[in-house]
Amino acid sequence: MSLTAILIAAAAVAAAETPTTNANTSAACERPPEARITSDSTYYDRKEGLVVFKGRVHVDDAEYQMHSERGYLFLSETNSLRRIVAVGGVSLTNGLRRAYADKVIYRRDNGLVILHGKEGAPATVVEDTVAGERSVRGRKIRFWVNQEQVEVIEADISAPKASGGPGALKDLVR
């Protein structure tokens, strides 16, 4: 399993980018899968291309769940997604993968996802495996969706004890 694969936000963003099939044809549509978003309050400004969710924000999708205190969707003039920002106690889950951060940013134009930690609470990505728990922690975790490129600032990476075979270290960081 690659390091990119254990980063939960990749799964969340990939779900939003996956084309769906139209019931009337077998051709893929550009419409993202449906997601249910709830919050204490929601503000939408079409002119500015901004949707703001405040208080107990919860996103439930077929691929992932997200909780945060605030969420911001930045839209283009055609109402397509440009950027997502989640702030305040952000948690993401997808099956056996979990991520925690103070702030998460996703930029659709280049597929960049950034998880920001804060003093005393680093950004964290955890994956439960048969061998045990793998985790990546850092002040900032940056990765690009669908690429094998990850950057962790002030990294702390842990995994179950490697078998010691020739590929053990490669399997951990790949």
Long-range contacts (C-beta under 8 A, 24 or more apart in sequence): 1-127, 1-129, 1-171, 1-174, 2-148, 2-174, 3-136, 3-150, 3-172, 3-173, 3-174, 4-143, 4-147, 4-148, 4-149, 4-150, 5-127, 6-97, 6-125, 6-126, 6-127, 6-134, 6-136, 7-97, 7-99, 7-113, 7-115, 7-125, 7-136, 7-141, 7-143, 7-150, 8-64, 8-92, 8-93, 8-94, 8-97, 8-98, 8-99, 8-125, 9-92, 9-99, 9-104, 9-106, 9-113, 9-115, 9-125, 9-143, 10-113, 10-143, 10-145, 11-63, 11-64, 11-94, 11-97, 12-61, 12-63, 12-64, 12-66, 12-92, 12-94, 13-106, 13-111, 13-113, 13-145, 14-63, 14-145, 14-146, 15-61, 15-62, 15-63, 15-64, 16-61, 16-81, 17-108, 17-145, 32-81, 33-61, 33-62, 33-63, 34-61, 34-62, 35-59, 35-60, 35-61, 36-60, 36-61, 37-71, 39-71, 46-79, 49-74, 49-75, 49-76, 49-77, 49-79, 49-82, 50-74, 50-75, 51-75, 57-86, 63-94, 64-92, 64-93, 64-94, 65-92, 65-93, 65-94, 66-90, 66-91, 66-92, 66-93, 67-91, 68-104, 81-108, 82-107, 82-108, 82-109, 83-107, 83-108, 90-115, 96-127, 96-128, 96-129, 97-125, 97-126, 97-127, 97-128, 98-125, 98-126, 98-127, 99-123, 99-124, 99-125, 99-126, 100-124, 101-141, 110-144, 111-144, 111-145, 111-146, 111-147, 112-142, 112-143, 112-144, 112-145, 113-142, 113-143, 113-144, 113-145, 114-140, 114-141, 114-142, 115-140, 115-141, 115-142, 116-140, 122-154, 122-156, 129-160, 131-159, 131-160, 132-159, 132-160, 132-161, 133-158, 133-160, 134-158, 134-159, 134-160, 134-172, 135-159, 148-174
